[in-house]
Amino acid sequence: NVDKYVAPDMMRHYPGVLKAWGLIEQCSCHSYIGGTKFNMDCAITDGGNGISTVSFTTDFSSVNYGANATRGSAYGEASAYCRAAGSMVLKARCSRYGNGNDADTLSFIAYGDH
């Protein structure tokens, strides 16, 4: 119905609306680049080569949400896995050598129900 108006404060509850995103520098300091984040706590946990854990400011209602990660450097891939309602683990992998290694930059998004 084209006559219906959805107020922004109600739209944010829709599962198809982006709920969290960020761009982190993984290779040296594990921090957000220039404040480029939404609904993310400031702390990023370094879990070893190519692994970072990020936490949400407002948790999802369950682990059933969609997430994606992209590696900013060449010869690699990234993924979001081990999702919890309040955090997710990001993993960067070097496709050239087949091992986990820190990416220069790592961007991520998450959709779902709060």
N, C-alpha and C positions, 0 to 999 in steps of 0.2 A: 504494500500500500504506500503510495508516494506521499500521502498526507501525514504520515507519521514522522515525528521528530525524535531522534535518539540523543539525549543529552550526553555530553562528554563524560560526566561522572558515572553514567550508567554503561557507556560503551566500553569503559575499561574493564568491566566484568566479563565481557564476551571472550571466550577462549581463543578466538582467531586474531585477537589484537596482541601485538608484540608487548610482552611483559617485562623483559629484561634484555640488555645488550651491553657490550663493552668491547674495548680495544686495549689489549695489554702488551707491554713489552716483556717478553718472557726470557730473553737470553741473558740479561744482566741483572735487572733489579726486581722483576716480578711486580710491576706496578702499572696502574692505568695511565695511558698516555694523555696528558693534557686534560684530565677530567672527563675523558670520553667513556661515560658509563651511564646507565639508567637502571635503577632498582638494584644496585649492587653495593655491598659493603666494601669498604676501602681495602681491607686485608685480602691478600692473595697468598695462598699457601703453596710453597715450592715442594712438590712431591718427588723430585728427582729429575732425571733427564727427560725433558719434554712433557712433564706432568705438572699441571697447576690446578688447584682447587679454588673456585670462586664461590662466594656466598651471596644470597639474595637479601635485600633489605626487607621486602615483603615476600614471605614464603609462598610457594604454590600450595594448593589444597592437597596434593598427593604427588607421587612420583610419576604420574601419567601426564607428562607434558612433552612437547616437542622441543628439541634443541639442535643447534648446528654450530660448528666451529670451522674457521678457515685460517689457514696458515698464510702469513704475509710474505714469506721468503720462498725462493725457488726450490725445486726438488723436494717437495714435501706435501704432506697432507695433515689434516687435523680432524679431531672428532670430539664430541661431547658424550661422555659415557659416565657410568656410576652416578646416575641422577638420584638425588634425595629431594625432599620437598623444599629444603632450605639451602641447597648447594648443588654444585655439579663439578665433575672432574673433567678437565680439558686435556687432551693428549695430542702432542705434535710428534710426527714421525718423519724421518728422512727417507724418501722413496729411493734415493740414489744408493744409500748404503743399507737400508732396511732396519735401521735402529731408531730408538727414540732419542731425539735431541731437541733442545730448546729452540724455538722459532724466534726470529727477530721480532715479529709482531704476530699476535693471535687475536682474531676477532670472533665474537660469538653472539648468538641470539637465542631467545627462549620464548615459546608461546604456550599458553595453557590457562587453566582455571586457578584463580586465587581463592 
